[in-house]
Structures are given as C-alpha cells and as structure tokens.
Amino acid sequence: MSARIGNTSVLAQGGLSRRGFLGSALLAGGAAFMPRLAFAAPDAEAMWPQVAKLVHAYADTGRLPGVLAYLGMGDRVAMIARGVQTLGDPRAVDADSLYRAYSMTKPITGMAAMMLIDEGRLGLDQPIADILPKFAKMQVQVIPDGSITDLRPAKTPITVRHLLTHTAGLGYTIIQKGPLKAAYLAAGLVPAEVSRVQIPGLESGKILPSLAAFADGLAEMPLVYEPGTKWSYSVSLDLLGRVIEVVAGQPFDAFVQDRIFGPCGMTSSGFRVAPQNAEHLTTNYGLIKDKLLPIDPAKTSIYLDPPAYPFGGAGLVTSPRDYDRFLAMLLGYGRLGTTRVMSERAVRIGTSNLLPTGVGGPDWDPVPSGFGAGGRVGLGDQAGTFGWSGAAGTVGFVSYRAGLRAGLWVQYMPSSALPIGDEFRDAVRADVIAGMKAVKAAA
C-alpha cells in the first residue's frame, strides 16, 4: 500500500508566497536592470549574494541535505548548489538531480490544456460534461465539508476554466475534512503517491487503475462549492489530465511528452524515474522536530515504478535544468530557442488571470492575486508573474517584466515546516534591487 499526501499541512502551502512573488520593487525596475546584469559575472554567488547566503544557511548547517537555486534569463543561467542528494551519499545536488515537483506539475498540465484550447479542440468555457458525460448532473454540499447526503443540484456546469483555476468546487484530501475527505480516501481519489510505506500523518487509500477510473469516481462525489464561485484547492488539474487525454486521443502522459517535454528538451522529466536516471534521484525527507527522516529513499523510491496513471496535479519528477526549460519556454511566449512549443496566444492567455468574474485567488495569500492555467498570477504592481510551488518545498516562477525565471529545489515535507520558500523569493528580490542600485550608481 502506498502512503499518499493526506493532511493540510503537507500542501496547504502548495501555492507561492503568502506575500506574493517578488514585490513591486523588482517588477517596477527589474526589466531595465536584468539585461544589464545579463549573467556576465563568472561567479553566480557574487551575482546573487543573498540567494547564495540562503543556500549556504540551509545546506552547510545540515538543516537540509541539499539546496539548489536555479535562475535564468534568456539562454544564460546561474546555479547555486550546496549539499547532497541523499544523506550519507557523496553525490552532490546539481542541475540534473531529480526532484518530486508535486504541485509544480499543475502549470504543465494547465499549459497542455491551453494547447488544445488554442487549437480549437477544447473550449475554455466548455462544460466538461461534453467530454466526460458523468459530470452532467453534479450535486453540491449544502454545508461545505459537512454532510455528504445533505446536497443540492449544482446550478452551473463545471467548465475547463474552472478546472484550470481551482474553481470547479471539487475536493482535495489535503484540504477537506470530515465525511467528504473520508469518502475521497475510501474511493482512492488521492492526489499523489508519496511512499511505499505507511507514514503517520499521510493517510493512504487504494490506488485506482487509470485516469478514467479516477474521473468516474470523482463524478460520483458531491462538490464542496458551486462551480465558478470560489477558489478552492482541489484535484481539478488531475481531472483535467483525463479531459486532455480524451480530447487528444492519447494517454495524458504521452501527450505531455510529445507536446511539452520532447519539444522543450526535458529529457529527464516524467511521471516515473527512468532506470538510466535513477542515480540522479534525490531522497524526500520528512522534517519532524528539526530531524530529517527519509519518507521516500532514492534507492527504493516509489517513483522508480510506473504509476497506475499520471497524476496531472502532483505526479511530475523533474530536474532543475529541465524545469527551467519549461519556464524559459513560457518567458519566450511559447518559443524555446528556435523551437515553437506553444503559440504566443496560448501562453499569454494561460499566464493571465482566468478566474471567473468576482472570484479572488488563493485564500491564503493576503496579496490580491489571480490564477491562470494551473499557476498563480500576480496582479497590480505584481503583474507579469506566474508560477506555483510544490509540497516538498520546490518553487518555480517567471517574471515577464523582469525577464527572469527562478527555481528553488529541495525535498522535505511538509514544506510549511521551513520558511525557505518565502526567503528564496525575498533573496531574489533583494539581489535584484541591489543590482539595480549598483547600475544606477555606475551610470
């Protein structure tokens, strides 16, 4: 039996910073500063001193086995890495180390859907019942997280937009409580596989044999909220994977491989670690009272086996180098080098605020934000930012106004146990602001 993500603390922080991405100072002046910075310095740590300080603070003191920051602009990257992939193993973390991205899978699934929307094969506001008829007559809990028998008919059909933006009203075992959570677990409607063993705090349930079975089971569950009325973290991107494979006429993971991983040159990314890449896999740790305990050891990881089906919301294993190529493609509005992966229109729409009118973004973020195709969208003075983070502490985002992409790569759970994610964004902002000041002083 596999242990799977099962408590709110594991993934309630699955979005980006509660304070937002980078802040107005970077977004107001970063675009002017970054081209001059241009990664010309031979020493990445000299270029990004605050980021380097953060990496050293966590890795050199043993708070985490390894920490890697990967920052890029255009075809130039800066990597700051310290520590090892696994405690007791000398292999250092590097650009090709493999990490469980968990919810950083969601933007990839979202952009896969945007391709089909752009091609006219799927509609942004198309009811998913057109593709999956079992979702035609959904029921909604009268009291969210209350009784699963006190229900009313949904007034609004679930649409593709709702799945992209977590406004479908679907549930999540890491968020819901009470009888609905228990029903999800009993039905095998879980968001990811975490380990081969039972882990305290991570409820386990049966594993379903396919995305089709997952979708069918989900259609039988009541919704927590009326579709289109509230942002509520959910399994909507997993369900979107099933929508994609039905519309595309091929398995979801095959579509992602053909349309995103292959064209982007993401050679080590997938929903399973290929045998030839096993030596690059990191160990995922549980952080309990400042002690690191292996949850999913690299040598016996559950990701070494083929999954029952690809989890479009949290199933990706990838490397810093690979995921940076995905982010670079987004920054290039669908183009990576000479390869056109997506249309500019698809990227612009996917990284824009797609929330239904009157609905706000992630409710744990005090900074007003929107939501696009599987990722948070900055609004106001944070406009031009898009990205998301994962349950094991990873962070990935782009800033269009700064021409910047950034990734933080660690493996520990719950990610809320350490503030490194917020500190990483603060450090990136501080280094860019300092660089802007230096440029002005030299002018």
Buried (B, 14 or more C-beta within 10 A) or exposed (E): EBBBBBBBBBBBBBBBBEBBBBBBBBBEBBBEBBEEBEBEEEEBBEBBBBBBBBBBBBBEEEBBBBBBBBBBBBEEBBBBBBBBBBBEBEBEBBBBBBBBBBBBBBBBBBBBBBBBBBEEEBEBEBBBBBBBEBBBEBBBBEEBBBEBEEBEEBEBBBBBBBBBBBBBBBBBBBBBEBBBBBBBBEBBBBBBBBBBBEBEBBBBBBBBEEBBBBBBBBBEBBBBBBBBBBBBBBBBBBBBBBBBBBBBEBBBBEBBBEBBBBBBBBBBBBBBBEEEBBBBBBBBBBBEEEEBEBBBBBEEBBBBEEBBBBBBBBBBBBBBBBBBBBBBBBBBBBBBEEEBBBBEEBBBBBBBBBBBEEBBBBEEBEBEBBBBBBBBBBBEBBBBBBBBBBBBBBBBBBBBBBBBBBBBBBBBBBBBBBEBBBBBBBBBBBBBBBBBEEBEEEE
